[in-house]
Amino acid sequence: MISVNDLSKCYRIYEKPSDRIKQSLFGRWKTYFTEFWPLRNITFQLGPGDVVGVIGPNGSGKSTLLQLITGILEPTEGTVVTEGKIAALLELGAGFNPEFTGHENLMINAALLGLSKEAIEEKYDAIVEFADIGEFLHQPVKTYSSGMYVRLAFSISAHVDADILIIDEALAVGDAGFQFKCLARIDELIKRGTTVLLVSHDQQVVKTYCTSAIYLNKGRVMFHGKTEMALEQYLQDVMEVQRNQLGKVEVKESRSGDAYVFGSEHGSIESVEMIVNGLHQDYCRHGDRVVFRIKANVRESVSEPRLMLVVRDSNGYNLFSYDNLHAEQPIARGETGDIEAEIGFDCLLRDGEFSATVRLDQHHGNLQFSLVEKQVNAYNFSVIYEKRSFGAMVDLHGSFGQKVTSN
């Protein structure tokens, strides 16, 4: 549906307006501008039904990428090829005429997105009901709040039956109720097989809806793959910048099997094993006592290590975490810095696929930590629940009672 090949975008930056005239007159002999490349050599492909998040810090090129894909901007180098109808919600209210009413902008924008007059009439009531802006529909949009702008814009884009839906941070503007409606609509479009490209700083939205993610930084693709891995690398890069500013340890990263490893030279996590009923397993049954046996090694510089286990679901949500500080137990180290520890819990999770992430830190006191090593998805396991299913992720052993009174 979307094929991006070696895509780059360059802007000419002039210090003062007169430099533009000088460039046109004397540019053959001298350059009066500097080049700014918000995107360099971007390549990726999206197929039908793919739901991909685009993440990265402000100024990393996310919005520029979406504008190139939708054809708002022309690339300096490379190509973008799309197949099918595209509906895009980029800048807030882009394409709206502020002097026109919401109704008039609805009709115009729906037509620009490819809907025929008959199709607009057929979908009109659904668009208006979803936008839910009341009598303001017949007022000029220059009187709208930012929330009303995005309600109408999203409602139009979400009802054109596009093959590709592109969204750039629009959901961050609406209130909680509207965001819920938008996410439910996106979920419905995903089930229909719509290809979705979503820019968002909301990690949980990206984790929940995106099958993969593209991490951009300084105009380049730093990672394209599993959503959780992309978010982890993004967060670690942010933390690395903070550490460098504070003069702390430099972070390195590498792949180790299915785990994604971030670490320093001050120690490492050597192995992670799951023990169920005394056996090494990659599955357990609901209600089993599960123990993770972790072996690590630290240097003398790590005077107070913290060892943490985090259990996540398939969307990357943290369901459980525990460490030696919660247990109020200092970690004992061998003569060579070896650590052997066990973290256990009663598995009250529903059936499904889960993962364990293990983190080793240096504790500086007052709940301040610096990373020694972190292994994301250090251990993947399944939970079997044969008795029954329940409509939540964790069984908290609720109770039910009733009182019957007779007349």
C-alpha positions as CSV (number, residue, x, y, z in Angstrom):
1,M,0.0,0.0,0.0
2,I,2.9,2.4,0.8
3,S,6.4,2.0,-0.6
4,V,9.0,4.6,0.5
5,N,12.4,4.3,-1.2
6,D,15.5,6.3,-0.3
7,L,13.3,9.3,0.6
8,S,14.9,12.6,1.5
9,K,13.7,16.2,1.9
10,C,15.9,19.3,1.9
11,Y,15.1,23.0,2.7
12,R,17.2,26.0,1.8
13,I,17.7,28.2,4.9
14,Y,18.5,31.9,4.2
15,E,19.7,34.2,6.9
16,K,17.9,37.2,5.5
17,P,15.5,37.9,2.6
18,S,18.0,39.6,0.4
19,D,20.0,36.4,0.3
20,R,17.2,34.9,-1.8
21,I,17.7,37.6,-4.4
22,K,21.5,37.2,-4.3
23,Q,21.1,33.4,-4.8
24,S,18.9,33.9,-7.9
25,L,21.4,36.4,-9.3
26,F,24.8,35.1,-8.2
27,G,24.1,31.6,-7.2
28,R,26.1,30.3,-10.0
29,W,29.3,31.5,-8.3
30,K,28.4,31.6,-4.6
31,T,25.9,29.9,-2.3
32,Y,23.9,32.2,0.0
33,F,21.9,29.5,1.9
34,T,22.5,26.5,4.2
35,E,20.8,23.2,3.6
36,F,18.5,21.6,6.2
37,W,17.6,18.0,5.7
38,P,14.6,17.0,8.0
39,L,14.6,13.5,6.3
40,R,17.5,11.5,4.9
41,N,17.4,8.2,3.1
42,I,14.1,6.8,4.5
43,T,13.1,3.4,3.1
44,F,10.2,1.1,4.2
45,Q,7.2,-0.7,2.9
46,L,3.7,-1.1,4.3
47,G,1.2,-3.7,3.2
48,P,-2.6,-4.0,3.4
49,G,-3.8,-4.0,7.0
50,D,-0.5,-2.9,8.5
51,V,-0.8,-0.6,11.5
52,V,2.4,1.3,12.0
53,G,3.3,3.9,14.5
54,V,5.8,6.6,13.8
55,I,7.7,7.8,17.0
56,G,10.5,10.0,17.8
57,P,11.4,13.3,19.5
58,N,10.1,16.7,18.3
59,G,11.9,17.7,15.1
60,S,12.8,14.2,14.1
61,G,10.9,14.4,10.8
62,K,7.7,12.6,11.6
63,S,5.3,15.2,10.2
64,T,7.5,15.8,7.2
65,L,7.4,12.1,6.4
66,L,3.6,12.1,6.5
67,Q,3.3,15.2,4.3
68,L,5.6,13.5,1.7
69,I,3.5,10.4,1.7
70,T,0.2,12.3,1.3
71,G,1.7,14.4,-1.5
72,I,1.5,17.7,0.4
73,L,5.3,18.0,-0.1
74,E,7.5,17.0,-3.0
75,P,10.6,14.9,-2.1
76,T,14.1,16.2,-2.8
77,E,15.4,12.7,-3.5
78,G,13.8,9.3,-3.6
79,T,10.2,8.1,-4.3
80,V,6.9,7.5,-2.5
81,V,4.4,5.1,-4.2
82,T,0.9,4.6,-2.7
83,E,-1.9,2.3,-3.8
84,G,-5.5,3.1,-2.9
85,K,-7.4,6.0,-1.5
86,I,-5.7,8.0,1.3
87,A,-7.4,9.9,4.1
88,A,-5.1,12.0,6.2
89,L,-5.6,14.0,9.4
90,L,-2.4,16.1,9.7
91,E,-2.3,19.7,10.8
92,L,-5.4,20.6,12.8
93,G,-8.1,21.8,10.5
94,A,-5.9,21.7,7.5
95,G,-8.0,22.4,4.4
96,F,-10.8,24.1,6.3
97,N,-11.9,27.5,5.1
98,P,-12.3,29.5,8.4
99,E,-15.1,31.6,6.8
100,F,-17.2,28.6,5.8
101,T,-19.5,26.8,8.2
102,G,-18.7,23.3,9.5
103,H,-21.4,21.9,7.1
104,E,-19.8,23.6,4.1
105,N,-16.3,22.4,5.1
106,L,-17.7,18.9,5.6
107,M,-19.1,18.8,2.0
108,I,-16.0,20.3,0.5
109,N,-13.5,18.1,2.3
110,A,-15.4,14.9,1.8
111,A,-15.5,15.7,-1.9
112,L,-11.7,16.4,-1.9
113,L,-11.2,13.0,-0.2
114,G,-13.0,11.3,-3.1
115,L,-16.6,10.9,-2.0
116,S,-19.3,11.4,-4.6
117,K,-22.3,13.6,-3.8
118,E,-24.4,10.5,-3.3
119,A,-21.8,9.0,-0.9
120,I,-21.6,12.2,1.1
121,E,-25.3,12.3,1.5
122,E,-25.3,8.6,2.6
123,K,-22.6,9.2,5.2
124,Y,-23.6,12.7,6.2
125,D,-25.6,11.8,9.3
126,A,-22.9,9.4,10.6
127,I,-20.2,12.1,10.2
128,V,-22.3,14.7,12.0
129,E,-23.2,12.3,14.8
130,F,-19.6,11.3,15.3
131,A,-18.3,14.9,15.3
132,D,-21.0,15.8,17.9
133,I,-20.5,19.6,17.7
134,G,-24.2,20.4,17.8
135,E,-25.4,23.7,16.4
136,F,-21.9,24.8,15.7
137,L,-22.1,22.7,12.6
138,H,-23.8,25.7,11.0
139,Q,-21.4,28.3,12.3
140,P,-18.1,29.5,10.7
141,V,-15.2,27.2,11.7
142,K,-13.2,30.3,12.8
143,T,-15.4,30.3,15.9
144,Y,-14.5,26.7,16.7
145,S,-12.3,25.6,19.6
146,S,-9.3,23.3,18.8
147,G,-11.3,20.4,20.0
148,M,-14.2,21.1,17.7
149,Y,-11.8,21.5,14.8
150,V,-10.4,18.0,15.3
151,R,-13.8,16.4,16.0
152,L,-15.1,17.5,12.6
153,A,-11.8,16.8,10.7
154,F,-11.4,13.3,12.2
155,S,-15.0,12.4,11.6
156,I,-14.7,13.3,7.9
157,S,-11.4,11.4,7.5
158,A,-12.7,8.3,9.4
159,H,-15.8,7.9,7.2
160,V,-14.5,8.1,3.7
161,D,-13.7,4.3,3.5
162,A,-10.1,5.0,2.7
163,D,-7.6,2.2,2.0
164,I,-4.9,4.2,4.0
165,L,-5.5,6.3,7.0
166,I,-2.8,8.7,8.2
167,I,-3.0,10.5,11.5
168,D,-0.6,13.0,13.0
169,E,-1.1,13.6,16.7
170,A,-4.7,14.7,16.1
171,L,-6.0,12.5,19.0
172,A,-4.1,14.5,21.5
173,V,-6.4,17.5,21.1
174,G,-9.8,16.0,21.8
175,D,-11.2,15.3,25.3
176,A,-11.2,11.9,26.9
177,G,-14.6,11.0,25.6
178,F,-13.8,11.9,22.0
179,Q,-10.4,10.1,22.2
180,F,-12.3,6.9,23.2
181,K,-14.6,7.3,20.2
182,C,-11.6,7.9,17.9
183,L,-9.8,4.8,19.1
184,A,-12.9,2.7,18.8
185,R,-13.3,3.9,15.2
186,I,-9.6,3.2,14.5
187,D,-10.0,-0.3,15.9
188,E,-13.0,-0.8,13.6
189,L,-11.0,0.4,10.5
190,I,-8.1,-1.9,11.5
191,K,-10.5,-4.9,11.6
192,R,-11.7,-4.0,8.1
193,G,-8.1,-4.2,6.8
194,T,-7.3,-0.4,6.5
195,T,-3.6,0.4,6.5
196,V,-2.9,2.9,9.3
197,L,0.1,5.2,9.8
198,L,-0.1,6.8,13.2
199,V,2.2,9.5,14.7
200,S,1.7,9.8,18.4
201,H,3.6,10.5,21.6
202,D,1.2,8.3,23.5
203,Q,3.1,5.1,24.1
204,Q,0.1,3.1,25.2
205,V,-1.9,4.0,22.0
206,V,1.1,2.9,19.9
207,K,1.6,-0.3,21.9
208,T,-2.1,-1.2,21.7
209,Y,-2.9,-0.5,18.0
210,C,0.4,-0.7,16.1
211,T,1.8,-4.0,14.8
212,S,5.2,-2.4,14.3
213,A,6.8,1.1,14.7
214,I,9.3,3.3,12.9
215,Y,11.6,5.3,15.3
216,L,12.9,8.5,13.7
217,N,15.6,10.6,15.1
218,K,17.3,13.6,13.3
219,G,15.6,12.6,10.1
220,R,16.8,9.0,9.9
221,V,15.2,5.7,10.7
222,M,16.9,4.4,13.9
223,F,14.7,1.3,14.1
224,H,11.8,-0.3,12.2
225,G,10.3,-3.4,13.7
226,K,8.4,-4.7,16.7
227,T,6.6,-1.8,18.5
228,E,7.9,-2.6,22.0
229,M,11.5,-2.7,20.7
230,A,11.1,0.6,18.9
231,L,9.7,2.3,22.0
232,E,12.4,0.8,24.2
233,Q,15.2,2.1,21.9
234,Y,13.5,5.5,21.8
235,L,13.3,5.7,25.6
236,Q,16.8,4.5,26.0
237,D,18.1,7.2,23.6
238,V,16.2,9.8,25.6
239,M,17.7,8.5,28.8
240,E,21.2,8.4,27.2
241,V,20.9,12.1,26.4
242,Q,19.9,12.9,29.9
243,R,22.8,10.8,31.3
244,N,25.3,12.5,29.1
245,Q,24.1,15.8,30.2
246,L,24.5,14.7,33.8
247,G,27.9,13.1,33.1
248,K,26.7,9.5,33.8
249,V,27.5,6.2,32.2
250,E,27.2,5.8,28.4
251,V,24.6,3.3,27.2
252,K,25.3,0.8,24.5
253,E,22.8,-1.5,22.8
254,S,22.8,-4.9,21.0
255,R,20.6,-7.8,20.2
256,S,20.8,-11.1,22.0
257,G,18.3,-13.6,20.7
258,D,14.7,-12.5,21.2
259,A,15.8,-10.1,23.9
260,Y,16.7,-6.4,23.3
261,V,19.7,-5.5,25.5
262,F,20.8,-2.1,26.8
263,G,23.8,-2.0,29.1
264,S,27.0,-0.4,30.3
265,E,30.4,-1.7,31.2
266,H,29.5,-1.9,34.8
267,G,27.7,-5.3,34.8
268,S,25.5,-7.7,32.9
269,I,22.6,-10.1,33.2
270,E,24.0,-13.5,32.4
271,S,20.9,-15.7,32.3
272,V,17.1,-15.7,33.0
273,E,15.2,-19.0,33.6
274,M,11.6,-19.6,34.5
275,I,10.9,-22.4,37.1
276,V,7.4,-23.9,37.5
277,N,6.9,-26.7,40.0
278,G,10.6,-27.3,40.1
279,L,10.9,-27.6,36.3
280,H,12.4,-25.3,33.7
281,Q,9.4,-24.3,31.5
282,D,8.2,-21.7,29.0
283,Y,4.6,-22.0,30.1
284,C,2.6,-22.2,33.3
285,R,-1.0,-22.8,34.3
286,H,-3.2,-20.2,35.9
287,G,-2.6,-20.3,39.7
288,D,0.9,-21.8,39.5
289,R,3.7,-20.4,41.5
290,V,6.2,-19.0,39.0
291,V,9.9,-18.3,39.9
292,F,12.3,-16.5,37.7
293,R,15.9,-17.4,38.5
294,I,18.3,-14.6,37.4
295,K,22.1,-14.7,37.3
296,A,24.1,-11.4,36.8
297,N,27.5,-10.0,37.4
298,V,28.5,-6.5,38.5
299,R,31.8,-4.6,39.0
300,E,32.9,-3.0,42.2
301,S,31.6,0.3,41.0
302,V,28.0,-1.0,41.5
303,S,27.9,-0.6,45.3
304,E,24.1,-1.1,45.7
305,P,22.6,-3.1,42.9
306,R,18.9,-3.3,42.3
307,L,17.4,-6.3,40.4
308,M,13.9,-5.9,38.9
309,L,11.5,-8.2,37.1
310,V,8.7,-6.8,34.9
311,V,5.9,-9.0,33.4
312,R,4.3,-7.6,30.3
313,D,1.4,-8.6,28.1
314,S,1.6,-8.9,24.3
315,N,0.9,-5.2,23.9
316,G,3.7,-4.2,26.2
317,Y,1.6,-3.2,29.2
318,N,3.4,-3.6,32.5
319,L,1.3,-6.1,34.6
320,F,3.6,-6.9,37.5
321,S,7.0,-5.7,38.7
322,Y,9.1,-6.6,41.8
323,D,12.6,-6.0,42.9
324,N,14.9,-6.5,45.9
325,L,14.1,-3.0,47.3
326,H,10.4,-3.9,47.5
327,A,11.4,-7.0,49.3
328,E,13.7,-4.9,51.6
329,Q,16.6,-7.2,50.8
330,P,20.0,-6.0,49.8
331,I,21.6,-8.0,47.0
332,A,24.5,-10.3,48.1
333,R,27.4,-10.5,45.7
334,G,30.1,-13.2,45.3
335,E,33.8,-12.4,45.4
336,T,33.8,-11.9,41.6
337,G,30.6,-9.8,41.6
338,D,28.3,-12.7,40.8
339,I,24.6,-12.4,41.7
340,E,22.1,-15.2,41.9
341,A,18.5,-14.3,42.8
342,E,15.0,-15.5,42.4
343,I,11.8,-13.4,42.0
344,G,8.5,-15.3,42.3
345,F,4.8,-14.6,42.0
346,D,1.5,-16.5,41.9
347,C,0.4,-16.4,38.2
348,L,-3.1,-15.1,38.3
349,L,-3.0,-14.0,34.6
350,R,-5.5,-15.0,32.0
351,D,-4.5,-17.3,29.2
352,G,-2.2,-15.8,26.6
353,E,1.3,-14.8,25.7
354,F,3.5,-12.8,28.1
355,S,7.1,-11.7,28.5
356,A,9.5,-10.9,31.3
357,T,11.9,-8.0,31.2
358,V,14.8,-7.9,33.6
359,R,16.6,-4.8,34.7
360,L,19.8,-4.3,36.7
361,D,20.6,-0.9,38.2
362,Q,22.9,1.0,40.6
363,H,20.8,2.5,43.4
364,H,22.0,6.0,44.4
365,G,19.5,6.4,47.2
366,N,16.2,8.4,47.4
367,L,14.9,6.2,44.6
368,Q,17.5,7.4,42.1
369,F,18.9,4.8,39.7
370,S,21.4,4.5,36.9
371,L,21.1,1.6,34.4
372,V,23.6,-1.2,34.4
373,E,21.8,-3.5,32.0
374,K,18.2,-4.1,30.8
375,Q,17.0,-7.0,28.8
376,V,13.6,-6.5,27.2
377,N,11.7,-9.7,26.5
378,A,14.4,-11.7,28.3
379,Y,11.9,-14.5,28.6
380,N,8.7,-15.2,26.7
381,F,6.1,-17.6,28.2
382,S,2.5,-18.7,27.9
383,V,-0.2,-19.0,30.5
384,I,-2.8,-21.8,30.2
385,Y,-6.2,-21.4,31.8
386,E,-8.3,-24.5,31.3
387,K,-11.1,-23.8,33.8
388,R,-12.7,-20.7,32.3
389,S,-11.9,-17.3,30.8
390,F,-12.5,-13.9,32.3
391,G,-12.8,-10.5,30.8
392,A,-9.7,-9.0,32.3
393,M,-5.9,-9.5,32.3
394,V,-5.5,-10.4,36.0
395,D,-7.8,-12.5,38.3
396,L,-8.0,-10.7,41.7
397,H,-10.2,-13.4,43.2
398,G,-13.3,-11.4,43.5
399,S,-16.4,-12.6,45.3
400,F,-20.1,-12.4,44.7
401,G,-22.9,-12.5,47.1
402,Q,-26.6,-11.6,47.1
403,K,-29.4,-11.1,49.5
404,V,-32.9,-12.3,48.6
405,T,-35.9,-10.7,50.4
406,S,-39.3,-12.1,50.2
407,N,-42.6,-10.1,50.5
